[in-house]
């Protein structure tokens, strides 16, 4: 029989140790990260019941931003007030940030060596297959009928052939979903999302019928306080960057750009990557297309949310633009990575601390709206375009006028088969492809 009495509420030090551990083991993308949290927090530790866990998850799923990190923030806040949420969400990101800064420095300082270039030669085709796999995974859930297929196809044409900006595509898809939800609601309805709550884990600290703790109750005074604090935490650092480098300064432009990116990450990191590519590569020229692929490869091999690839973008941009001068390239890169991470993740914390008390006023599961259903369908088309973009730069590294890289094509095909047919893990595929790439580079030299 499952335990009928809840465990003792976790101490702050216990929660701190768990969130730090989670920051180092949170591989596998949002699905894997959420599964790890469910197993530990719902099944083993019983800090929160399944129904309350899914209730929080459904809220995080309709927010822009990394849902697994936001879920950690929500549960940390529910358990230990505002600072509990800040610590939980912060430690979800911090290990990944430190690791990415170190790896990006190695990449820029030693990327020309045979060892590093060989590893990336094998990883780049794997990343192409990983993005294609993401399109398949999301599409298999999202494209339930011809209307949603049409939205995905239109989004692909819009970004591939017409080069329309990603925010415009998201807005258009939302409008289509809003109209479609009224005209043909059955075509824009969503499924159950995460399934019914399972029983059998025993009573939890925050159980189905546990009253909302006092600190999580909604008041307009608290709402206004969080909103003002969030605005100040965004505006004051931005003002400092403007004072130091001017409105057109690299760090200022990064802060503005990644604030916008943070508000557009519906559908996960893969959905916002085309927008980051358009801005960081084509508009601001902070890094090259090849470096963007390498950054995604690093993001896939480190713990934490995949959107942490923005730290790589920031580091490379800070290094190449010499934001702290030519004698401090690494320090400039690290500063830019910190700026980018701050402005990317700040909205996620604000959304949770603002909306959490409103969500806690009812324990009914939130449903996806018709506009979000259409946006998710559009995301599939955008991700397919991203896969084609990566494939072009990997298979024809010197452009269509140059030679076709048959070895990269074979590595990409093998990675796709491993992911789609044999359902191998991303880390496993990347490691195997890196080894093959290293061997091919040594043979070629």
C-alpha positions in Angstrom: 0.0 0.0 0.0 1.3 3.5 -0.8 2.1 5.6 2.3 -0.9 7.4 3.7 1.1 10.0 5.6 3.1 12.7 3.7 6.9 12.9 4.4 8.4 15.7 6.4 8.5 19.0 4.4 12.0 19.3 2.8 14.5 21.6 4.5 16.0 24.4 2.5 19.3 22.6 2.4 17.7 19.4 1.1 16.0 21.4 -1.7 19.3 23.3 -2.5 21.2 20.0 -2.8 18.6 18.5 -5.1 18.3 21.5 -7.4 22.1 21.7 -7.7 22.2 18.0 -8.6 19.5 18.4 -11.1 21.5 21.2 -12.8 24.3 18.7 -13.5 22.2 15.7 -14.6 19.5 17.5 -16.7 20.4 16.0 -20.1 17.9 14.7 -22.6 16.0 17.9 -23.5 12.7 19.0 -21.8 11.1 15.6 -22.0 14.0 13.9 -20.2 14.3 16.7 -17.7 10.7 16.7 -16.8 10.8 12.9 -16.5 13.7 13.1 -14.1 11.9 15.7 -12.0 8.7 13.6 -11.9 10.6 10.5 -10.9 12.4 12.2 -8.1 9.9 14.8 -6.8 6.6 12.9 -7.3 7.5 9.2 -7.0 10.5 9.0 -4.7 10.6 12.1 -2.5 6.9 12.8 -2.6 7.4 16.6 -2.3 4.5 17.2 -4.7 1.6 15.1 -5.9 1.2 14.0 -9.5 -1.9 16.2 -10.1 -0.2 19.3 -8.7 2.9 18.5 -10.7 0.9 18.2 -14.0 -1.1 21.3 -13.1 2.2 23.3 -12.8 3.6 21.7 -15.9 0.5 22.6 -18.0 1.0 26.3 -17.0 4.7 26.2 -17.9 3.8 24.6 -21.3 1.8 27.6 -22.4 4.5 30.1 -21.4 7.3 31.3 -23.6 10.6 29.9 -22.3 12.1 26.6 -21.3 9.3 24.7 -19.6 11.5 22.3 -17.6 13.4 25.2 -16.0 10.2 27.0 -15.4 8.7 23.9 -13.8 11.7 23.7 -11.4 11.2 27.4 -10.6 7.5 26.8 -9.9 8.0 23.9 -7.6 10.9 25.6 -5.8 8.7 28.6 -5.3 5.7 26.6 -4.0 8.0 24.8 -1.5 10.2 27.6 -0.3 8.7 31.0 -1.3 10.3 33.4 -3.8 13.9 32.6 -3.1 13.2 28.9 -3.3 11.9 29.5 -6.9 14.9 31.7 -7.8 17.4 29.1 -6.4 15.7 26.2 -8.2 15.5 27.9 -11.5 18.9 29.4 -11.2 20.7 26.2 -10.3 18.9 24.5 -13.3 20.8 26.9 -15.6 24.1 27.7 -13.7 26.0 24.5 -14.2 25.2 24.5 -17.9 26.3 28.2 -18.2 29.7 27.5 -16.5 30.3 24.4 -18.7 29.4 26.2 -21.9 31.6 29.2 -21.1 34.5 26.8 -20.6 33.8 24.7 -23.7 33.3 27.8 -25.9 36.6 29.2 -24.8 38.3 25.9 -25.7 36.4 25.9 -29.1 37.6 29.5 -29.9 41.1 29.1 -28.6 41.9 25.6 -29.8 39.3 24.9 -32.5 41.9 24.9 -35.2 43.6 21.8 -33.8 43.1 18.4 -35.4 41.5 17.0 -32.3 38.8 19.7 -31.9 38.1 20.2 -35.5 37.9 16.4 -36.0 35.3 16.0 -33.2 33.2 18.8 -34.6 33.5 17.3 -38.1 31.5 14.3 -36.9 29.2 16.2 -34.5 27.9 18.7 -37.2 26.1 16.0 -39.3 24.7 14.5 -36.1 23.2 17.9 -35.2 21.5 18.0 -38.6 19.9 14.6 -37.9 19.0 15.7 -34.3 17.1 18.8 -35.6 15.3 16.6 -38.2 14.4 14.2 -35.3 13.0 17.2 -33.3 10.8 18.1 -36.3 9.5 14.5 -36.5 9.0 14.3 -32.7 7.0 17.5 -32.5 5.2 17.0 -35.8 4.0 13.5 -34.8 2.2 15.1 -31.8 1.2 18.4 -33.3 0.0 17.7 -36.8 -3.2 15.8 -36.2 -5.2 16.9 -39.2 -4.9 18.5 -42.7 -5.5 22.0 -41.2 -2.5 21.8 -39.0 -0.4 20.3 -41.8 -1.3 23.3 -43.9 -0.2 25.7 -41.2 3.1 23.8 -40.9 3.6 23.9 -44.7 2.7 27.6 -44.9 5.2 28.3 -42.1 8.0 26.5 -44.0 7.3 28.4 -47.2 7.2 31.7 -45.3 10.6 31.2 -43.7 12.3 29.2 -46.5 11.1 30.9 -49.7 9.9 34.3 -48.4 12.5 34.8 -45.6 9.8 36.2 -43.4 10.9 36.9 -39.8 10.1 34.3 -37.2 8.0 36.6 -35.0 5.7 37.4 -37.9 5.2 33.7 -38.6 4.3 33.1 -34.9 1.9 36.0 -34.9 0.2 34.8 -38.2 -0.1 31.3 -36.9 -1.7 32.5 -33.7 -4.2 34.5 -35.7 -5.0 31.5 -37.9 -5.5 29.4 -34.8 -7.7 32.0 -33.1 -10.0 32.1 -36.2 -9.8 28.4 -36.8 -10.7 27.7 -33.2 -14.0 29.5 -33.8 -14.8 28.2 -37.3 -13.6 24.6 -36.8 -12.8 24.1 -33.1 -12.4 20.3 -33.5 -9.4 20.9 -35.9 -7.6 23.2 -33.5 -8.5 21.3 -30.3 -5.6 19.7 -28.4 -5.4 16.3 -26.8 -5.1 15.7 -23.1 -1.5 16.9 -23.1 0.2 14.8 -20.4 -2.4 12.2 -19.6 -4.4 11.6 -16.4 -2.7 11.7 -13.1 -1.5 8.3 -12.0 -2.2 7.0 -8.5 -0.1 4.9 -6.1 2.8 7.1 -5.0 1.4 7.9 -1.6 0.6 11.2 0.2 2.8 14.1 -0.8 4.0 17.2 1.1 2.0 19.3 -1.4 -0.9 16.9 -2.1 -4.0 17.2 -4.3 -6.0 18.7 -1.5 -3.3 20.6 0.3 -4.3 24.2 0.7 -2.2 26.7 -1.3 0.5 28.0 1.1 0.1 31.6 2.3 3.0 32.9 0.3 1.5 31.5 -2.9 -1.9 33.2 -2.5 -2.7 35.9 -5.1 -3.0 39.5 -4.1 -2.8 42.5 -6.5 -0.3 44.1 -4.2 2.1 41.2 -4.6 1.4 41.0 -8.3 2.4 44.7 -8.7 5.5 44.2 -6.6 6.7 41.3 -8.7 6.0 43.2 -11.9 7.9 46.3 -10.8 10.8 44.2 -9.5 11.0 42.3 -12.8 10.9 45.5 -14.8 13.7 47.0 -12.7 15.8 43.9 -13.0 15.5 44.3 -16.8 15.8 48.0 -17.1 18.7 48.8 -14.7 21.2 46.4 -16.3 20.1 47.6 -19.7 20.6 51.2 -18.6 24.1 50.2 -17.3 25.0 48.6 -20.7 23.7 51.7 -22.6 25.8 54.0 -20.3 28.9 51.8 -20.8 28.7 51.1 -24.6 25.9 53.2 -26.0 22.6 52.1 -27.6 24.4 50.5 -30.6 26.9 48.8 -28.4 27.3 45.0 -28.8 26.2 44.1 -25.3 23.2 46.5 -25.4 22.0 45.0 -28.7 22.5 41.5 -27.3 20.3 42.4 -24.3 17.5 43.8 -26.5 17.7 41.0 -29.0 17.6 38.2 -26.4 14.9 39.8 -24.4 12.8 39.5 -27.6 14.0 35.9 -28.1 12.9 35.0 -24.6 9.4 36.2 -25.3 9.2 34.1 -28.5 10.3 30.6 -27.3 6.9 29.0 -27.7 7.4 25.4 -28.7 10.9 25.0 -27.1 14.4 25.9 -28.1 14.2 24.4 -31.6 11.4 26.8 -32.4 13.4 30.0 -31.5 16.7 28.9 -33.0 15.7 30.1 -36.5 15.0 33.5 -34.9 18.3 33.5 -33.1 20.0 32.5 -36.4 18.3 35.3 -38.3 19.4 37.9 -35.7 22.8 36.7 -34.5 24.1 35.5 -37.9 22.4 37.5 -40.6 21.5 40.8 -38.9 24.2 41.4 -36.2 27.0 39.1 -37.5 28.0 38.1 -34.0 29.0 34.6 -35.4 29.0 32.6 -38.6 26.5 30.0 -39.8 29.1 27.3 -39.1 29.7 28.5 -35.6 26.0 28.4 -35.0 25.9 24.7 -35.9 28.9 24.1 -33.6 27.1 26.0 -30.8 24.0 23.8 -31.1 26.3 20.7 -30.9 27.8 22.0 -27.7 24.3 22.8 -26.4 23.2 19.2 -27.1 26.2 17.8 -25.1 25.8 19.8 -21.9 23.2 19.6 -19.2 20.4 22.2 -18.8 17.9 23.6 -21.3 18.9 23.6 -25.0 18.2 27.3 -25.2 21.5 27.7 -23.3 23.0 27.7 -26.8 22.4 31.5 -26.5 25.4 31.6 -24.0 27.6 30.2 -26.8 26.2 32.8 -29.2 26.9 35.5 -26.6 30.5 34.3 -25.9 31.4 34.1 -29.5 29.9 37.5 -30.2 31.7 39.1 -27.2 35.0 37.5 -28.3 34.7 38.5 -32.0 33.5 42.0 -31.2 36.2 42.4 -28.6 33.7 44.0 -26.1 36.5 44.3 -23.5 39.3 45.0 -25.9 41.7 42.7 -27.8 43.7 41.9 -24.7 40.7 40.4 -22.9 38.9 38.3 -25.5 38.0 35.5 -23.0 36.7 37.9 -20.4 34.7 39.8 -23.0 33.2 36.5 -24.2 32.3 35.5 -20.7 30.7 38.8 -19.9 28.6 38.7 -23.1 27.5 35.1 -22.2 26.4 36.3 -18.8 24.5 39.3 -20.3 22.7 37.1 -22.8 21.8 34.5 -20.2 20.4 37.1 -17.8 18.1 38.7 -20.4 17.1 35.3 -21.8 16.0 33.8 -18.5 14.8 36.8 -16.5 11.3 36.7 -18.2 10.9 33.0 -17.2 11.3 33.8 -13.5 9.0 36.8 -13.8 6.3 34.7 -15.5 6.4 32.1 -12.8 6.4 34.5 -9.9 3.7 36.7 -11.5 1.4 34.0 -12.7 2.0 31.2 -10.1 -0.5 32.6 -7.5 -3.1 33.0 -10.2 -2.6 29.4 -11.3 -2.8 28.3 -7.7 -6.3 29.8 -7.3 -7.6 26.7 -9.1 -6.3 23.2 -9.5 -8.0 22.5 -12.8 -5.6 21.6 -15.5 -4.9 24.4 -18.0 -5.6 23.6 -21.7 -3.7 24.7 -24.7 -5.6 27.3 -26.7 -6.3 27.1 -30.4 -3.7 29.8 -31.2 -1.0 27.9 -29.4 -2.1 24.7 -31.3 -1.5 26.5 -34.6 1.8 28.0 -33.4 3.0 24.6 -32.5 2.1 23.4 -36.0 3.9 26.3 -37.5 7.0 25.5 -35.4 7.3 22.2 -37.2 7.6 23.9 -40.5 10.2 26.3 -39.1 12.3 23.4 -37.6 12.3 21.6 -41.0 13.7 24.7 -42.5 16.4 24.8 -39.8 17.3 21.2 -40.6 17.7 22.1 -44.3 19.8 25.1 -43.4 22.1 22.9 -41.3 22.3 20.2 -44.0 23.3 22.8 -46.6 26.2 24.1 -44.6 27.3 20.6 -43.5 27.0 18.8 -46.8 28.2 21.7 -49.0 30.6 23.5 -46.7 31.8 25.8 -49.6 28.4 26.3 -51.1 26.6 24.5 -53.9 29.4 25.5 -56.2 31.9 23.5 -54.0 32.3 19.7 -53.5 29.7 17.5 -51.8 30.9 16.1 -48.5 30.0 12.4 -48.8 31.4 11.4 -45.5 29.3 14.0 -43.6 26.3 12.8 -45.6 26.9 9.2 -44.4 27.4 10.3 -40.8 24.1 12.3 -40.9 22.2 9.4 -42.5 23.5 7.0 -39.8 22.7 9.4 -37.0 19.1 9.9 -38.4 18.6 6.1 -38.6 19.9 5.7 -35.0 17.5 8.4 -33.7 14.4 7.7 -35.8 14.6 3.9 -36.3 16.5 2.6 -33.3 15.5 5.4 -30.8 19.1 5.8 -29.5 19.8 8.7 -27.1 21.1 12.1 -28.3 24.3 11.9 -26.2 25.0 8.4 -27.5 24.6 9.4 -31.1 26.7 12.5 -30.7 29.5 10.6 -29.0 29.6 7.9 -31.8 29.5 10.6 -34.6 32.3 12.6 -32.9 34.5 9.4 -32.8 33.8 8.8 -36.5 34.5 12.4 -37.4 37.8 12.3 -35.4 38.9 9.1 -37.2 38.0 10.5 -40.6 40.0 13.7 -39.9 43.1 11.7 -38.9 42.8 9.6 -42.0 42.4 12.6 -44.2 45.5 14.2 -42.7 
